[in-house]
């Protein structure tokens, strides 16, 4: 069990900041699913986390705003039959989600001028096509 979840660079989240809840998995599965609490629900308080630096926290809050409830991010994992594998899956999902949410914004695209050769080729093709069509519509006498 890892002691910390690596987010990006030197930023990591200690295991003590994570909240866990376990319940029965939904769906079919027979006696094992009906009796054991294998589904793992991971909660992480993004808004009040001391391990996230302020600029990264602000970026994560903005980008994850649709998934947060009062600043808390919740991830549910129930695809495996064992609780430990579901815990690992939830940790992995949290790490990738936070890494994407705290990534720096992409560079702005600087529009460039269209090269003259490309423009000339386009106009030449238009003229050629126009001539072909004009010749097709000519009357036969």
C-alpha positions in Angstrom: 0.0 0.0 0.0 1.7 3.3 -1.1 2.1 5.9 1.6 1.6 8.7 -0.9 -0.1 9.3 -4.3 2.1 11.1 -6.8 0.3 13.9 -8.6 2.9 15.8 -10.6 6.5 17.0 -10.1 7.2 17.1 -6.4 3.5 17.2 -5.4 2.2 14.1 -3.6 -0.9 13.5 -1.5 -0.3 11.5 1.8 -2.6 8.6 2.5 -3.9 10.4 5.7 -5.7 13.0 3.5 -7.8 10.3 1.8 -11.2 9.2 3.1 -12.4 5.7 2.4 -15.9 4.1 2.5 -16.7 0.5 1.6 -20.0 -1.0 0.4 -21.3 -3.9 -1.5 -20.8 -3.8 -5.2 -23.9 -3.5 -7.4 -24.9 -5.8 -10.2 -25.0 -9.6 -10.5 -22.4 -11.8 -8.8 -24.0 -14.3 -6.5 -23.2 -15.0 -2.9 -19.7 -13.3 -2.8 -21.0 -9.9 -3.9 -24.0 -10.1 -1.6 -22.0 -10.6 1.5 -18.7 -8.7 1.2 -18.0 -5.0 1.0 -15.7 -4.8 -1.9 -16.7 -1.6 -3.6 -14.3 1.2 -2.5 -15.3 4.9 -2.4 -12.4 7.4 -2.2 -12.9 11.0 -1.0 -10.3 13.7 -1.3 -10.9 17.3 -0.1 -9.4 19.3 -2.9 -10.4 22.7 -1.5 -8.8 22.2 1.9 -5.8 20.0 1.1 -2.5 21.3 2.6 -0.5 19.1 0.2 -1.6 20.9 -3.0 0.1 24.3 -3.6 -2.3 27.2 -4.1 -1.9 27.6 -7.9 -2.4 23.9 -8.5 -5.4 23.8 -6.1 -7.1 26.7 -7.9 -6.5 25.1 -11.3 -7.9 21.7 -10.0 -10.9 23.4 -8.4 -11.7 25.2 -11.7 -11.2 22.1 -13.9 -13.0 19.6 -11.6 -15.8 21.9 -10.7 -18.4 19.6 -12.3 -17.2 16.6 -10.2 -16.8 18.3 -6.8 -19.3 18.5 -4.0 -18.4 21.3 -1.6 -14.8 20.9 -2.7 -14.6 17.2 -2.2 -13.8 14.8 -5.0 -15.3 11.3 -4.8 -14.2 8.3 -6.8 -16.0 4.9 -6.7 -14.3 1.7 -7.8 -16.2 -1.5 -7.9 -14.9 -3.3 -11.0 -12.8 -6.0 -9.1 -13.9 -8.7 -6.7 -11.3 -7.8 -4.0 -11.4 -4.7 -1.9 -7.7 -4.1 -2.2 -7.7 -4.1 -6.0 -10.6 -1.6 -6.0 -8.7 0.6 -3.5 -5.7 0.5 -5.9 -7.9 1.3 -8.9 -9.4 4.3 -7.0 -6.0 5.6 -6.0 -4.8 5.3 -9.7 -7.8 7.1 -11.0 -7.3 9.9 -8.4 -3.7 10.3 -9.4 -4.5 10.6 -13.1 -7.5 12.9 -12.5 -5.4 15.3 -10.4 -2.4 15.1 -12.8 -4.7 16.2 -15.7 -6.5 18.8 -13.6 -3.3 20.4 -12.4 -1.5 20.4 -15.8 -0.4 23.8 -17.0 -2.6 25.2 -19.7 -1.5 24.6 -23.3 0.4 27.2 -25.2 -1.6 29.6 -27.3 -1.5 29.0 -31.0 0.1 31.8 -32.9 -1.6 32.1 -36.3 0.8 32.2 -39.2 0.5 33.7 -42.6 -0.4 31.3 -45.4 2.7 30.8 -47.7 2.4 32.3 -51.1 3.1 29.1 -52.9 0.2 27.3 -51.3 -2.1 30.2 -52.2 -0.9 30.2 -55.8 -1.4 26.5 -56.1 -4.9 26.8 -54.8 -5.8 29.5 -57.3 -4.2 27.6 -60.2 -6.3 24.5 -59.3 -9.4 26.7 -59.3 -8.6 28.1 -62.7 -8.0 24.7 -64.1 -11.3 23.4 -62.7 -13.1 26.4 -64.1 -11.7 25.8 -67.6 -12.8 22.2 -67.5 -16.3 23.2 -66.6 -16.4 26.0 -69.1 -15.3 23.6 -71.9 -18.0 21.1 -70.9 -20.8 23.6 -71.2 -19.7 24.9 -74.7 -22.2 24.3 -77.4 -21.5 21.9 -80.2 -22.3 23.4 -83.6 
